[in-house]
Amino acid sequence: SNVIFKAKDLYSNENIVAYILSSDGIYNSGINPIYEDINLNAPLHCIFIGDSVTKSDIYIDKISNNNFAYLGNSFKVNVLLKAKKMKGSEIYVKLYDLNKDDSFKNLIKSKTIKVNNSNFSTDLIFDISSQEVGLKKYKIILDSNLIEKNKNNNEESFFIDVIDNRKKILILFSDFHPDIAALKNTLESFDQYVVESVWEKDLQQVQDIKKYDLVIFHQLSKLNEEFDSTLKSIPKWYILGKNSKLDDFSLKTHNISFQEKTNFFENVEFSKNLYFNSFEINDSLNRILSISNNLLVPFNTPTINNLSDVLFYKKVGGLITKQPIFFFTTNDINSAYLIGEGLWRLKLNSFGIYDNNLVFDRFISNIVQSILVDENKKRFDVKYKPIYFSQNGIDFFAHLYDKNYDLTNKPDVELSVKDENGNNYVNEFLKNDNRFFLKINLPVGKYTFTAKTNLNDRSLFDSGNFTVVSPDIESRITKGNINFLNNLASKHDGLFFELKDINNLTDIIIESESYKSKIDTIDSFSTLLDKIFILIALLFLMISEWIVRRRYINFWLNFRIKI
C-alpha cells in the first residue's frame, strides 16, 4: 500500500491517464491495499507477472508467541502449518534451541503430522520453559517424506526475551487465616509477582529479607529490632485483625496510632470513598463492594498521619463516618493500611456473582501496584523492541522525568550502540513533545546499547540489547495471487491483465478519453554578453561589412564619374 500512497502523493496534481502496477499479487508487509482508503486521480491497471500454478509445498504460515516471558515460567508458541498438494504425506516438525549451539544439536521438541487433504492446515502448540535471562533464539524446521518444490519456507526462527523483573512479595502472618490464602492465590495468578508466605515463628528462615519489593503484614504487630530496621526501606501493606496487638502496632509505625489499649473488634459495614483516585473502581468491582460490606475492625478510633488517599470509610448503621479503615500513606516509603480483616469474603462474592475471581484478583493487584507505584517509575526509560527487521529500521523512544515525575526533554540524550565485533555507533536523540525519538539503520546482527543523559547534574543511564534479523519473506509463498490483483484493479476502476495481454493495455490507454498529447515548452532569456562567441561573430561581420563598403563603394563611385 505504501507504493500506491507514494504514487498518489507524487502525481495527484498531474494529468495522469493511468497507473500501472506489475506484481505477483503477494503482499508480505503492511496493510492490505484493498482495504486502504486511497483515491487515485486515474484508473489503476494491474499486470500479473508471477506463477499461478499450485505446487506441492509445506510451509510455516505464521508463528505466534509473546515477546517476553518471565524467568522460570513456561510459555506457549503457536505454529500455523500449511501444506499444498501433499495429501498422504507425513510432516516432521522439529523445534531447536539455538542459544548454546547453532549447529541444530539441541532438539527440544518434535512432532509428526499426517496430511489428510490437498489443502491442509493445522495449529501446533509447543510449551517451552524459560531457564535463563536474556534474548533467546529458537528455530522450527519442517521436513516431509514426499518431494516438494520449495524448501525455502520450511524453517523459521523466533525470539523470546526472558526477563526477571517480577516483584517479590512476602506475606508475614501471626496466625493462619483465610485472608492469607486469598491474597497468596490471587497474587500468584499474576506472572509479574513472586509470592512467599511465612509464619511469624519461621521468620528466622528467611535468608535475605532485602530482596522483597513489598511486605504484607497480616495481624503482625511486632518484630525483632533487626528485622524491623531492615524493613524500613521496603513498601508495606498492614492488615489488622483481632489477633493484632494495637498498642504494639502504634509503636511500630508513625502513620497510625491507637490511644486506647483495648483490643475490642466489631463487625461493621464500610462505604467506598467517592473521591478515591489511586486506581479505577469499575462497575464490576462496585457491584462486589456493594454486597461485601462487612469487615471485622477495631472499636478504637485511630489517629492517622501522612494520609494520601482513602478507599473505605467506616459505616455505622446508615451513617458514613469520616474514619478511614482502608487507606494509603506516603512518608518516604509508600504504605497501605486495612484496619480490619475479611478480604476472603470479597473473593467469595466475586466468584458467586461472576463464577470466577477475576474482578477480585484485579482489585488486589491494583492495590499492590498503587503501593509500588514509585518503585515502578524510572526517571529515564528507553523503549525498544528486542527484535527488529533490517528493512524497517530501528526505532527508539525515550522518556525523561524530572524530580516531580513530569516529562521533560531539555537535556540532550546520547545513544551508543555496539555490535558483536565491538564497533560502536553513536547517535543523538531528536526531541518532540517532551519526548525523545531516534531511527537508525543497522545490518543484521546482535547489538547492545547504552543511552545516557544528564539532568540537574545527575547522570542517568538506560541499557538493553536487541537483534536485527532479515527474514526471507519473498520465498515463503511462491504462488501468485491473481484474485488480489483483480480486486485491486476493480477497486480503482482499472483492469487486470496477464503478461501475454500487455499489448491490449497499451491500446486501452491510447483510446482512453483522458489520453491527450502533452507538449512542454520552456521559455528562457539571457543577455547577449552571455553568448561571447556569437558576439565576436557579429562584430566580425559588422567590421567586414564596413571595410567592404569603404573600399568598393568608393571605387564604383569613381568609376561612374569617369564614365
C-alpha positions in Angstrom: 0.0 0.0 0.0 3.0 2.3 0.5 3.7 2.3 -3.2 0.2 3.4 -4.1 0.3 6.1 -1.4 3.6 7.5 -2.8 2.2 7.4 -6.4 -0.8 9.4 -5.2 1.4 12.0 -3.4 3.6 12.5 -6.4 1.1 12.6 -9.2 -2.2 13.8 -7.6 -1.9 17.1 -9.4 -0.7 15.8 -12.7 -2.6 14.9 -15.9 -2.3 11.1 -15.4 -4.1 8.7 -17.8 -3.5 5.5 -15.9 -1.4 3.9 -13.1 0.2 0.5 -13.9 1.2 -2.0 -11.2 3.1 -5.1 -12.2 3.2 -7.7 -9.4 2.8 -11.3 -8.4 -0.1 -10.2 -6.1 1.6 -11.2 -2.9 1.9 -8.6 -0.2 4.0 -9.6 2.8 4.1 -6.5 4.9 1.9 -3.5 5.8 -1.8 -3.3 5.4 -3.8 -4.9 2.6 -4.1 -2.1 0.0 -7.6 -3.3 -0.9 -8.8 -2.1 2.5 -6.9 1.2 2.4 -8.8 4.4 1.6 -6.8 5.6 -1.3 -8.4 7.8 -4.0 -6.3 8.0 -7.2 -6.9 10.5 -10.0 -6.7 7.8 -12.7 -7.5 4.1 -13.1 -5.1 1.5 -11.7 -4.3 -1.3 -14.1 -2.7 -4.4 -12.7 -0.4 -6.8 -14.6 0.2 -10.3 -13.2 3.8 -11.4 -13.6 4.0 -14.3 -11.2 3.5 -18.1 -11.2 -0.2 -19.1 -10.7 0.4 -22.9 -10.6 -0.1 -24.6 -7.2 2.9 -26.8 -6.4 3.4 -29.4 -3.8 4.7 -27.5 -0.7 4.7 -27.5 3.1 5.4 -24.3 4.9 5.2 -22.3 8.1 2.5 -19.8 7.6 2.7 -18.0 11.0 4.4 -18.3 14.4 2.6 -16.6 17.3 4.4 -16.1 20.6 4.7 -13.5 23.4 7.6 -11.0 23.0 8.8 -11.8 26.5 8.5 -14.5 29.3 9.3 -14.4 32.9 12.2 -16.5 34.2 11.1 -19.9 35.4 7.7 -19.8 33.7 6.8 -21.8 30.6 5.4 -20.1 27.5 3.4 -21.3 24.6 4.4 -21.0 20.9 1.6 -21.4 18.3 2.7 -22.6 14.8 0.3 -22.4 11.9 1.4 -25.1 9.4 0.1 -25.5 5.9 0.5 -28.0 3.1 -0.5 -27.8 -0.6 -0.9 -30.9 -2.8 0.8 -33.1 -0.2 -2.1 -35.4 0.7 -1.0 -38.7 2.2 2.4 -37.4 3.3 3.9 -37.0 6.8 5.4 -33.8 8.0 8.2 -33.9 10.6 8.2 -30.8 12.8 11.4 -30.1 14.9 12.0 -27.3 17.4 15.6 -26.4 18.2 17.1 -24.3 20.9 19.9 -22.2 19.3 21.1 -20.3 22.3 24.1 -22.5 23.1 24.8 -24.1 19.8 23.8 -23.0 16.2 24.5 -26.5 14.8 21.0 -27.8 15.5 22.1 -30.3 18.1 19.8 -29.1 20.8 16.4 -30.6 19.7 13.8 -29.8 22.4 10.5 -30.7 20.8 9.4 -32.8 17.8 6.0 -33.8 16.3 4.8 -35.9 13.3 1.8 -34.7 11.4 -0.2 -36.7 8.8 -1.6 -34.7 5.9 -5.1 -35.8 5.1 -6.1 -33.4 2.2 -4.6 -31.4 -0.6 -5.2 -28.0 1.1 -4.0 -28.9 4.6 -3.8 -26.6 7.6 -3.2 -27.2 11.3 -2.2 -25.4 14.5 0.6 -26.8 16.6 1.3 -25.6 20.2 4.7 -26.0 21.9 5.4 -25.4 25.6 8.9 -24.1 26.3 10.4 -23.4 29.7 12.5 -20.3 30.3 15.5 -21.1 32.5 17.9 -18.2 31.7 17.6 -14.5 31.4 18.2 -12.9 28.0 17.1 -12.9 24.4 16.6 -16.5 23.4 16.5 -17.8 19.8 14.6 -20.8 18.6 14.0 -22.3 15.1 11.3 -24.6 13.7 12.3 -26.8 10.8 9.9 -28.9 8.6 10.6 -32.0 6.6 8.5 -34.5 4.7 8.6 -38.0 3.3 7.5 -36.6 -0.1 9.4 -34.3 -2.5 8.3 -30.7 -2.6 9.2 -27.8 -4.9 10.1 -25.1 -2.5 12.1 -25.7 0.7 13.0 -22.1 1.5 9.8 -21.7 3.6 10.4 -24.9 5.7 12.1 -23.2 8.5 11.7 -20.0 10.6 13.3 -18.5 13.7 11.6 -16.7 16.5 12.9 -15.0 19.6 11.7 -14.7 23.3 13.0 -12.1 25.7 13.3 -13.9 29.1 13.2 -11.3 31.9 13.3 -11.4 35.6 11.8 -8.1 36.8 8.9 -9.7 38.7 8.1 -8.1 42.0 8.9 -10.3 45.1 6.2 -10.1 47.8 6.4 -11.5 51.3 3.3 -12.2 53.4 4.2 -12.3 57.1 1.4 -13.5 59.3 0.9 -14.1 63.1 -1.6 -17.0 62.6 -3.3 -18.9 59.8 -6.3 -17.1 58.3 -8.4 -17.3 55.1 -7.3 -13.8 54.1 -3.7 -15.1 53.7 -4.8 -17.9 51.2 -7.0 -15.4 49.3 -4.1 -12.9 49.0 -1.5 -15.5 48.1 -3.6 -17.4 45.5 -4.6 -14.1 43.9 -1.1 -12.6 43.6 0.3 -15.9 42.3 -2.2 -15.8 39.4 -0.2 -12.8 38.0 3.1 -13.6 36.3 4.6 -10.3 37.5 4.6 -11.4 41.1 6.6 -13.9 43.1 4.9 -14.6 46.4 6.1 -16.2 49.6 4.1 -16.6 52.8 5.9 -17.0 56.1 4.6 -17.7 59.6 5.9 -15.3 62.2 7.6 -18.2 64.1 9.5 -19.2 61.0 10.8 -15.7 60.2 14.4 -16.7 61.0 14.4 -19.0 58.0 14.1 -16.0 55.6 17.6 -15.7 54.1 17.5 -12.2 52.6 14.6 -10.0 53.5 16.0 -7.1 51.5 15.2 -8.9 48.3 11.4 -8.3 48.7 9.7 -5.4 47.0 6.7 -5.5 49.2 5.9 -7.0 52.6 2.3 -7.7 53.7 1.8 -7.9 57.5 -1.3 -9.8 58.4 -2.2 -9.2 62.1 1.5 -9.0 62.8 2.2 -6.2 65.3 5.8 -6.5 66.4 9.1 -7.8 65.0 12.6 -8.0 66.5 14.6 -4.9 66.0 17.0 -6.5 63.4 14.1 -7.3 61.0 12.3 -4.1 61.8 15.2 -1.9 60.8 15.8 -3.9 57.6 12.2 -3.4 56.5 12.3 0.4 56.9 13.1 0.9 53.2 10.6 -1.6 51.8 6.9 -0.7 51.0 4.4 -2.3 53.3 0.7 -3.3 53.5 -0.6 -3.7 57.0 -3.8 -5.7 57.7 -5.1 -5.6 61.2 -7.4 -8.1 62.9 -8.5 -9.5 66.2 -5.0 -11.1 66.8 -3.3 -7.7 66.4 -1.9 -6.0 69.5 -2.9 -2.4 68.9 -0.6 -0.9 71.5 2.5 -2.7 69.9 1.3 -1.7 66.5 1.1 2.0 67.5 4.8 1.9 68.5 5.8 0.1 65.3 4.6 2.7 62.8 4.5 6.5 62.9 1.5 6.8 60.5 -1.2 5.3 62.8 -1.7 5.1 66.5 -4.4 3.8 68.8 -5.0 5.8 72.0 -6.9 3.1 73.9 -5.3 -0.1 75.0 -8.4 -2.4 74.4 -8.4 -4.9 71.6 -12.1 -5.0 71.1 -13.2 -5.6 67.5 -16.6 -5.3 65.9 -18.2 -6.3 62.6 -19.1 -3.1 60.7 -20.0 -2.1 57.2 -17.9 0.1 55.0 -18.5 2.7 52.3 -16.3 3.4 49.3 -14.8 6.9 49.1 -16.4 8.6 46.0 -13.2 10.7 45.6 -10.7 7.8 45.6 -8.3 8.2 42.7 -5.3 5.8 43.3 -6.8 3.4 40.7 -10.1 3.0 38.9 -13.1 1.3 40.6 -15.2 -0.1 37.7 -18.8 -1.2 37.7 -17.9 -4.9 38.3 -15.9 -4.1 41.4 -18.5 -1.7 42.6 -21.1 -4.5 42.5 -18.9 -6.7 44.6 -18.1 -4.0 47.1 -21.8 -3.1 47.5 -22.7 -6.6 48.8 -19.3 -7.3 50.6 -19.6 -4.6 53.1 -18.7 -6.4 56.3 -15.2 -6.3 58.0 -14.0 -7.0 61.5 -12.4 -3.7 62.6 -11.2 -2.3 65.9 -13.6 -0.4 68.1 -10.9 2.2 68.8 -10.6 5.3 66.6 -7.0 5.6 65.4 -5.0 8.8 64.8 -3.7 8.8 61.2 -0.7 10.8 59.8 0.5 11.3 56.2 -2.8 10.2 54.7 -2.7 10.3 50.9 -5.9 8.5 49.8 -8.8 6.7 51.4 -10.5 3.7 49.8 -13.1 2.7 52.5 -14.7 4.6 55.3 -16.3 3.0 58.4 -20.1 2.9 58.3 -22.2 2.7 61.4 -25.8 1.8 60.6 -26.8 4.1 57.8 -24.2 6.8 58.8 -21.0 7.1 56.9 -18.3 8.2 59.3 -15.0 10.0 58.5 -13.0 7.2 60.0 -10.8 5.5 57.3 -10.5 1.8 57.5 -8.6 1.2 54.2 -6.2 4.0 53.2 -2.8 4.8 51.7 0.0 6.9 53.2 3.2 8.4 51.9 6.1 9.1 54.2 9.4 8.3 52.3 8.0 4.8 51.7 4.5 4.0 50.4 2.3 2.0 52.7 -1.3 0.8 52.8 -3.5 0.0 55.8 -6.5 -2.2 56.1 -7.8 -1.8 59.6 -9.8 -4.9 59.6 -10.0 -8.5 58.4 -12.3 -10.2 55.9 -10.9 -9.9 52.4 -11.8 -13.5 51.8 -15.5 -12.6 51.8 -14.9 -10.3 48.8 -13.3 -13.2 46.9 -16.2 -15.5 47.7 -18.7 -12.8 46.5 -16.7 -12.3 43.3 -17.0 -16.0 42.5 -20.6 -16.0 43.5 -21.5 -13.2 41.1 -19.2 -13.8 38.1 -18.3 -17.5 38.5 -14.6 -16.5 38.6 -12.2 -14.5 40.8 -11.0 -12.1 38.0 -12.6 -9.0 39.5 -11.2 -9.6 43.0 -7.8 -10.6 41.6 -7.6 -7.3 39.6 -8.7 -5.4 42.8 -5.8 -6.8 44.9 -3.3 -6.3 42.0 -4.3 -2.7 41.8 -3.8 -2.2 45.5 -0.3 -3.7 45.2 0.6 -1.6 42.2 -0.5 1.5 44.0 1.8 0.8 46.8 4.7 0.0 44.4 3.9 2.9 42.0 7.0 4.9 42.8 9.2 1.8 42.6 7.9 1.2 39.1 8.9 4.7 37.8 12.2 5.1 36.1 13.5 8.6 35.7 15.0 7.7 32.4 13.4 5.0 30.2 14.2 3.9 26.7 11.5 2.0 24.8 12.7 -0.5 22.2 11.9 -3.9 20.7 14.1 -7.0 21.3 13.8 -7.9 17.5 13.9 -5.6 14.5 13.7 -6.4 10.8 16.5 -4.9 8.8 14.3 -3.5 6.1 12.2 -1.5 8.6 14.9 0.4 10.5 15.4 0.5 14.3 13.1 2.8 16.3 14.0 4.1 19.8 11.7 6.2 22.1 12.9 7.7 25.4 11.1 9.3 28.3 12.8 11.5 30.9 11.2 12.6 34.1 12.2 15.4 36.4 12.1 15.1 40.2 8.3 15.6 40.2 7.9 12.9 37.5 6.9 15.4 34.9 8.1 14.7 31.3 11.0 16.9 30.1 13.3 16.9 27.1 15.6 19.8 27.9 18.9 17.9 28.1 20.4 16.0 25.2 20.3 12.2 25.1 23.1 10.2 23.5 22.7 6.6 22.3 25.7 4.3 21.9 25.1 1.0 20.1 27.8 -1.7 20.0 27.8 -4.7 17.6 29.3 -8.2 18.1 32.6 -7.1 16.8 33.0 -4.2 19.2 32.1 -1.5 16.6 30.4 1.5 18.3 27.7 3.6 16.7 26.9 6.9 18.5 23.7 8.9 17.7 21.8 11.7 19.4 18.1 11.5 20.0 15.7 14.0 18.4 13.2 15.9 20.6 9.5 16.1 20.1 6.6 16.9 22.5 8.6 16.4 25.7 9.9 13.1 24.4 12.9 11.7 22.5 12.9 9.6 19.4 15.6 8.1 17.1 15.5 5.9 14.0 18.7 4.3 12.7 19.6 1.5 10.2 21.9 -1.3 11.1 23.0 -4.5 9.4 21.9 -8.0 10.6 23.4 -8.9 13.9 23.2 -8.7 17.7 23.6 -5.4 19.5 23.8 -3.8 22.9 23.1 -0.2 23.7 23.6 2.4 26.4 21.6 5.7 26.5 22.8 8.4 28.8 21.8 11.9 29.7 22.4 14.5 32.5 19.6 16.2 34.4 20.3 18.7 37.1 23.9 17.4 37.4 22.7 13.9 37.8 23.8 11.3 35.3 21.0 8.9 34.1 21.5 5.7 32.1 19.4 3.0 30.5 20.7 0.0 28.6 19.5 -3.1 26.8 20.1 -5.4 23.9 18.4 -6.2 20.6 18.8 -8.3 17.5 18.4 -7.2 13.8 17.2 -10.0 11.5 16.5 -10.3 7.8 13.5 -12.6 7.2 13.3 -14.3 3.9 9.7 -13.3 3.3 9.8 -13.4 -0.5 10.4 -17.1 -0.7 7.8 -18.2 1.8 4.9 -18.1 -0.8 5.7 -18.6 -4.4 2.2 -18.9 -6.0 1.0 -15.6 -7.2 -2.4 -14.2 -6.2 -4.4 -13.3 -9.3 -7.6 -12.6 -7.3 -5.9 -10.0 -5.2 -4.7 -8.0 -8.3 -8.1 -8.4 -10.0 -9.9 -7.0 -6.9 -7.3 -4.2 -6.5 -7.8 -3.1 -10.1 -11.5 -3.2 -9.8 -11.5 -1.1 -6.7 -9.6 1.7 -8.6 -11.6 1.5 -11.8 -8.8 -0.3 -13.6 -8.4 -3.6 -15.5 -6.5 -6.8 -14.8 -4.0 -8.2 -17.4 -1.7 -11.1 -17.7 1.7 -10.5 -19.2 0.7 -12.0 -22.6 -2.1 -9.4 -23.0 0.1 -6.3 -22.3 -0.5 -5.0 -25.9 -4.2 -4.7 -25.1 -3.3 -2.5 -22.2 -1.4 -0.1 -24.5 -4.4 0.2 -26.8 -6.8 0.8 -24.0 -4.6 3.6 -22.6 -4.3 5.3 -26.1 -8.1 5.0 -26.7 -8.9 6.5 -23.3 -10.9 9.7 -23.3 -8.4 11.2 -20.8 -5.4 10.4 -23.1 -4.1 13.7 -24.5 -0.8 14.7 -26.1 1.2 16.8 -23.8 3.7 19.4 -25.1 6.0 21.1 -22.6 7.7 24.4 -23.5 10.4 26.2 -21.7 11.0 29.9 -22.2 14.3 31.4 -21.1 16.0 34.7 -21.6 19.7 35.7 -21.5 21.8 38.7 -22.4 24.0 38.8 -25.5 27.0 39.2 -23.3 26.4 35.6 -22.1 27.0 34.4 -25.7 30.6 35.6 -26.3 31.2 33.6 -29.5 28.1 34.9 -31.1 29.0 38.5 -30.1 32.5 38.1 -31.6 31.0 36.7 -34.8 28.6 39.7 -35.1 31.4 42.2 -34.5 33.5 40.4 -37.2 30.7 40.7 -39.7 30.0 44.3 -38.9 33.7 45.3 -39.3 33.9 43.2 -42.5 30.9 45.0 -44.0 32.4 48.4 -43.1 35.6 47.5 -44.9 33.9 46.3 -48.0 31.6 49.3 -48.2 34.5 51.7 -47.7 36.7 50.2 -50.4 34.4 49.1 -53.1 31.6 51.6 -52.9 34.2 54.4 -53.4 35.7 52.5 -56.3 32.3 52.3 -58.1 31.5 55.9 -57.4 34.8 57.0 -59.0 34.2 54.7 -62.0 30.8 56.1 -62.7 32.1 59.7 -62.5 34.8 58.9 -65.1 32.3 57.5 -67.5 
